[in-house]
Amino acid sequence: MIDFFIIPVIKVIILFTVCLLIVAYTTWAERKILGHIQLRYGPMRVGWHGLLQPIADGIKNFFKEEVIPDNADKAVFLLAPVISISVAIILLAIIPFGEPFTIFGKKITLWLANPSIGILFILGFATLGSYGTILGGWSSGNKYGYMGGLRASAMILSYELSLAFAVISIIMMTGSLSLVDMVSAQHGLWNVVKQPVAFFVFLISGTAELNRTPFDMPEAESELCCGYNVEYSSMKFALFFLAEYTHMFVFASLVTTLFLGGWHGPFLPGIVWFFIKTFAIIFVCIWVRATFPRLRYDKVMKLEWKFLLPVALANVIVTGAVMALV
């Protein structure tokens, strides 16, 4: 009873609560970091240095008016943000946040599930998450939203190829699809040292998958008036951004798991090392947003098809050749 019901329920509650807090304060951290990079303060008014700003934003969105366009496909319009946030939260279920420990004679694992096909589960559900963006733009009945959805369908599905090939090289070296096995295999040497090319391909492709600057083609405020979510308001609008920042946390967790040794590190507990590495990757994502301007759409696609994909494919071939010869 305890092992099969109570402990999993406690894990779900803790995971969901921690995820919401991390996502809420990632928005605050991004605004503060961008502010300091751009020589301004960022949020300062609500709470000390704006620490209560995420809570104020949540309350404000909750009480805003709900608007649904007359020519929207209402069922799909309402479903799109739910798809985005649901998929993002589901992906957290198999992320190994730390090494197992024993308490009162029971072994406690810091993950909800460890399927033998863990990384395939991640890649499959991440693909489903893109449907929220695509359907949200298509169903709004707005031409700007429709163009944002089209850009999302082309860009996200393209960058998934190089992302998958980067992961394949890690699978080949680990010999397993389990995320826990991938972390365990990095006990002596992290994969970022053994697979630097795959690391950079994964980092760039993942940033594109997140629709983050400089790859924010589906939004493109200066071109598409906020793009795929232009007709969304109130909590539906908030759900899209909650999904975006949850996906960023999942992406940073995956980079930590696949390339940065997961929970491995000296002196500090494993879960502390995991979150230090994860927040470092989130900081890099914010830093990139503050540094690079948005790319032109044709250059975004050229980067994938003429550079990242060939490099990722060549890296898989070289990895296989080295493994066969050594």
C-alpha positions as CSV (number, residue, x, y, z in Angstrom):
1,M,0.0,0.0,0.0
2,I,2.7,2.4,1.0
3,D,5.1,1.5,-1.9
4,F,2.4,1.4,-4.6
5,F,0.2,4.3,-3.6
6,I,1.2,6.6,-0.8
7,I,4.9,7.2,-1.8
8,P,4.0,7.9,-5.5
9,V,1.3,10.3,-4.5
10,I,3.7,12.2,-2.1
11,K,6.2,12.3,-5.0
12,V,3.6,13.7,-7.4
13,I,2.5,16.4,-4.9
14,I,6.1,17.4,-4.2
15,L,7.2,17.4,-7.8
16,F,4.2,19.4,-9.0
17,T,4.7,22.0,-6.2
18,V,8.4,22.3,-6.8
19,C,7.8,22.6,-10.5
20,L,5.3,25.4,-10.1
21,L,7.6,27.3,-7.8
22,I,10.6,26.9,-10.1
23,V,8.7,27.9,-13.2
24,A,7.2,30.9,-11.4
25,Y,10.5,32.2,-10.2
26,T,12.3,31.4,-13.5
27,T,10.1,34.1,-15.0
28,W,11.3,36.5,-12.2
29,A,14.9,35.4,-12.6
30,E,14.7,36.0,-16.4
31,R,13.4,39.5,-16.0
32,K,16.0,40.4,-13.3
33,I,18.9,38.9,-15.3
34,L,17.8,40.6,-18.5
35,G,17.4,43.8,-16.6
36,H,20.9,43.7,-15.2
37,I,22.4,42.7,-18.6
38,Q,20.6,45.7,-20.1
39,L,21.6,48.1,-17.3
40,R,18.2,48.3,-15.6
41,Y,16.6,46.9,-12.5
42,G,13.9,44.6,-13.6
43,P,10.9,43.9,-11.2
44,M,11.3,46.0,-8.0
45,R,7.8,47.0,-6.8
46,V,6.0,43.9,-5.6
47,G,8.0,42.5,-2.6
48,W,11.7,42.9,-1.9
49,H,13.4,43.2,-5.3
50,G,10.1,42.1,-6.9
51,L,10.2,38.6,-5.3
52,L,6.4,38.5,-5.2
53,Q,6.0,39.6,-8.8
54,P,5.2,36.0,-10.1
55,I,2.4,35.7,-7.6
56,A,1.0,39.1,-8.6
57,D,1.2,38.1,-12.2
58,G,-0.7,34.9,-11.5
59,I,-3.5,36.6,-9.7
60,K,-3.7,39.3,-12.4
61,N,-4.0,36.6,-15.2
62,F,-6.6,34.7,-13.2
63,F,-9.0,37.7,-13.0
64,K,-8.5,38.9,-16.5
65,E,-11.4,38.6,-19.0
66,E,-11.6,35.5,-21.1
67,V,-12.0,36.3,-24.8
68,I,-12.6,33.7,-27.5
69,P,-12.8,35.0,-31.1
70,D,-16.0,34.3,-33.0
71,N,-14.3,32.6,-35.9
72,A,-12.1,30.4,-33.7
73,D,-12.4,26.6,-33.5
74,K,-13.5,26.8,-29.9
75,A,-12.8,23.2,-28.9
76,V,-9.3,23.1,-30.3
77,F,-8.7,26.7,-29.1
78,L,-9.4,25.7,-25.5
79,L,-7.5,22.4,-25.8
80,A,-4.2,23.8,-27.2
81,P,-2.8,25.4,-24.0
82,V,-3.9,22.3,-22.0
83,I,-1.9,20.1,-24.4
84,S,1.2,22.3,-24.0
85,I,1.2,22.4,-20.2
86,S,0.1,18.7,-19.7
87,V,2.9,17.3,-21.9
88,A,5.5,19.6,-20.1
89,I,4.5,18.3,-16.7
90,I,4.3,14.6,-17.8
91,L,7.9,14.8,-19.0
92,L,9.1,15.6,-15.4
93,A,7.9,12.1,-14.3
94,I,11.0,10.2,-15.5
95,I,13.7,12.8,-14.8
96,P,16.1,11.4,-12.2
97,F,16.7,14.4,-9.8
98,G,19.1,12.6,-7.5
99,E,20.6,9.3,-6.4
100,P,18.4,6.9,-4.4
101,F,18.6,7.0,-0.6
102,T,17.3,4.8,2.2
103,I,15.0,6.1,5.0
104,F,13.4,3.9,7.7
105,G,14.7,0.8,5.8
106,K,13.0,1.8,2.6
107,K,14.8,2.7,-0.6
108,I,13.5,6.1,-1.9
109,T,14.1,7.1,-5.5
110,L,14.0,10.7,-6.6
111,W,12.1,10.0,-9.8
112,L,8.5,8.9,-10.4
113,A,9.3,6.2,-13.0
114,N,12.3,4.7,-14.7
115,P,11.1,3.0,-17.9
116,S,13.6,1.1,-19.9
117,I,12.7,3.3,-22.9
118,G,13.0,6.6,-20.9
119,I,14.7,8.8,-23.5
120,L,12.2,7.6,-26.2
121,F,9.4,8.5,-23.9
122,I,10.9,12.0,-23.6
123,L,11.4,12.5,-27.3
124,G,7.9,11.2,-28.1
125,F,6.0,13.3,-25.6
126,A,8.1,16.4,-26.5
127,T,6.9,16.0,-30.0
128,L,3.3,16.0,-28.8
129,G,4.0,19.2,-26.9
130,S,4.6,21.0,-30.2
131,Y,0.9,20.3,-31.2
132,G,-0.2,22.8,-28.5
133,T,1.7,25.6,-30.3
134,I,0.6,24.4,-33.8
135,L,-3.1,23.9,-32.9
136,G,-3.2,27.1,-30.9
137,G,-2.1,29.2,-33.9
138,W,-4.4,27.3,-36.4
139,S,-7.5,27.3,-34.2
140,S,-7.5,31.1,-33.4
141,G,-8.9,32.1,-36.7
142,N,-6.2,34.9,-36.9
143,K,-3.8,35.1,-39.9
144,Y,-0.9,36.1,-37.7
145,G,-1.7,33.2,-35.3
146,Y,-2.0,30.8,-38.3
147,M,1.4,31.9,-39.7
148,G,2.9,31.4,-36.2
149,G,1.5,27.8,-36.2
150,L,2.9,27.1,-39.6
151,R,6.3,28.3,-38.6
152,A,6.1,26.2,-35.4
153,S,5.2,23.1,-37.4
154,A,8.1,23.5,-39.8
155,M,10.8,24.6,-37.3
156,I,10.0,22.4,-34.4
157,L,9.7,19.2,-36.5
158,S,12.9,20.1,-38.3
159,Y,15.0,20.6,-35.2
160,E,13.8,17.4,-33.7
161,L,15.9,15.5,-36.2
162,S,19.3,16.9,-35.1
163,L,18.1,16.7,-31.5
164,A,17.4,12.9,-31.9
165,F,20.7,12.3,-33.6
166,A,22.5,14.0,-30.7
167,V,20.7,11.7,-28.3
168,I,21.6,8.6,-30.4
169,S,25.3,9.1,-29.8
170,I,24.7,9.1,-26.1
171,I,22.5,5.9,-26.4
172,M,25.3,4.2,-28.4
173,M,27.9,4.9,-25.6
174,T,25.6,4.1,-22.7
175,G,24.0,1.0,-24.2
176,S,20.7,1.8,-22.6
177,L,17.6,4.0,-23.2
178,S,17.1,4.5,-19.4
179,L,17.9,8.0,-18.1
180,V,19.1,6.5,-14.8
181,D,21.5,4.2,-16.6
182,M,22.8,7.2,-18.6
183,V,23.5,9.1,-15.4
184,S,25.2,6.1,-13.8
185,A,27.4,5.7,-16.9
186,Q,28.8,9.2,-16.2
187,H,30.2,8.4,-12.8
188,G,33.8,8.7,-13.9
189,L,33.6,11.1,-16.8
190,W,30.7,13.3,-18.0
191,N,29.4,12.9,-21.5
192,V,30.0,16.6,-22.3
193,V,33.7,15.6,-22.4
194,K,33.2,12.5,-24.5
195,Q,30.6,14.0,-26.8
196,P,31.2,17.7,-27.1
197,V,29.7,17.9,-30.6
198,A,26.5,16.2,-29.5
199,F,26.3,18.5,-26.5
200,F,26.4,21.7,-28.6
201,V,24.0,20.2,-31.2
202,F,21.6,19.3,-28.4
203,L,21.9,22.7,-26.8
204,I,21.1,24.6,-30.0
205,S,18.4,22.3,-31.2
206,G,16.7,22.3,-27.7
207,T,16.7,26.1,-27.7
208,A,15.0,26.0,-31.0
209,E,12.5,23.5,-29.8
210,L,11.6,25.8,-26.9
211,N,10.8,28.7,-29.3
212,R,13.4,30.8,-27.4
213,T,15.3,33.7,-28.8
214,P,17.0,33.7,-31.3
215,F,14.6,30.9,-32.6
216,D,11.3,32.5,-31.5
217,M,9.8,32.3,-35.0
218,P,6.3,31.1,-33.9
219,E,5.9,34.2,-31.7
220,A,8.0,36.9,-33.5
221,E,6.3,39.9,-31.8
222,S,7.7,42.4,-34.3
223,E,6.4,40.4,-37.3
224,L,3.4,38.4,-36.2
225,C,2.0,40.4,-33.2
226,C,2.8,37.6,-30.8
227,G,2.2,34.9,-33.3
228,Y,0.5,31.7,-32.4
229,N,-0.9,33.0,-29.1
230,V,-2.1,36.4,-30.3
231,E,-5.8,35.7,-29.6
232,Y,-5.3,34.1,-26.2
233,S,-6.1,35.9,-23.0
234,S,-6.3,35.4,-19.2
235,M,-5.3,31.9,-17.9
236,K,-5.1,30.4,-21.4
237,F,-2.4,32.9,-22.3
238,A,-0.7,32.2,-18.9
239,L,-0.8,28.4,-19.6
240,F,1.2,28.8,-22.8
241,F,3.9,30.7,-20.9
242,L,3.8,28.3,-18.0
243,A,4.3,25.5,-20.5
244,E,7.2,27.3,-22.1
245,Y,9.1,27.8,-18.9
246,T,8.3,24.2,-17.7
247,H,9.7,22.9,-21.0
248,M,12.8,25.1,-20.4
249,F,13.2,23.4,-17.0
250,V,12.7,20.0,-18.5
251,F,15.3,20.8,-21.3
252,A,17.8,22.0,-18.7
253,S,17.2,18.9,-16.7
254,L,17.8,16.7,-19.8
255,V,21.1,18.5,-20.6
256,T,22.1,17.8,-17.0
257,T,21.1,14.2,-17.2
258,L,22.5,13.4,-20.6
259,F,25.7,15.4,-20.7
260,L,26.6,16.9,-17.3
261,G,26.6,13.8,-15.1
262,G,23.2,14.2,-13.5
263,W,23.5,14.1,-9.8
264,H,27.2,13.3,-9.8
265,G,29.5,15.8,-8.0
266,P,31.8,16.1,-5.1
267,F,31.0,17.0,-1.5
268,L,27.4,18.2,-1.9
269,P,24.3,15.9,-2.1
270,G,23.4,14.6,-5.5
271,I,20.1,16.5,-5.8
272,V,21.9,19.8,-5.0
273,W,24.4,19.1,-7.8
274,F,21.5,18.3,-10.2
275,F,19.8,21.6,-9.5
276,I,23.0,23.6,-9.7
277,K,23.7,22.3,-13.2
278,T,20.1,22.7,-14.2
279,F,19.9,26.3,-13.2
280,A,23.3,27.0,-14.9
281,I,21.7,25.8,-18.2
282,I,18.6,27.9,-17.6
283,F,21.0,30.9,-17.0
284,V,22.6,30.1,-20.4
285,C,19.2,30.1,-22.1
286,I,18.4,33.5,-20.6
287,W,21.9,34.8,-21.5
288,V,21.4,33.7,-25.1
289,R,18.1,35.6,-25.2
290,A,19.8,38.8,-24.0
291,T,22.7,38.4,-26.5
292,F,21.4,37.3,-29.9
293,P,18.9,39.0,-32.1
294,R,16.1,36.9,-33.8
295,L,17.3,35.1,-36.9
296,R,15.6,35.4,-40.2
297,Y,13.3,32.5,-40.9
298,D,15.2,31.2,-43.9
299,K,18.4,31.3,-41.9
300,V,16.8,29.4,-39.0
301,M,15.9,26.5,-41.4
302,K,19.3,26.7,-43.1
303,L,21.0,26.3,-39.8
304,E,19.2,23.1,-39.2
305,W,19.2,21.4,-42.6
306,K,22.7,22.6,-43.8
307,F,24.6,22.6,-40.6
308,L,23.2,21.0,-37.5
309,L,21.7,17.9,-39.1
310,P,24.8,17.0,-41.1
311,V,27.1,17.6,-38.1
312,A,24.8,15.5,-35.8
313,L,24.7,12.6,-38.4
314,A,28.5,12.8,-38.9
315,N,29.0,12.6,-35.1
316,V,26.9,9.4,-34.9
317,I,29.0,7.9,-37.7
318,V,32.2,8.8,-36.0
319,T,31.0,7.6,-32.6
320,G,30.1,4.2,-34.1
321,A,33.5,4.0,-35.9
322,V,35.4,4.8,-32.7
323,M,33.4,2.2,-30.7
324,A,34.0,-0.4,-33.3
325,L,37.7,0.2,-33.4
326,V,38.5,0.7,-29.7
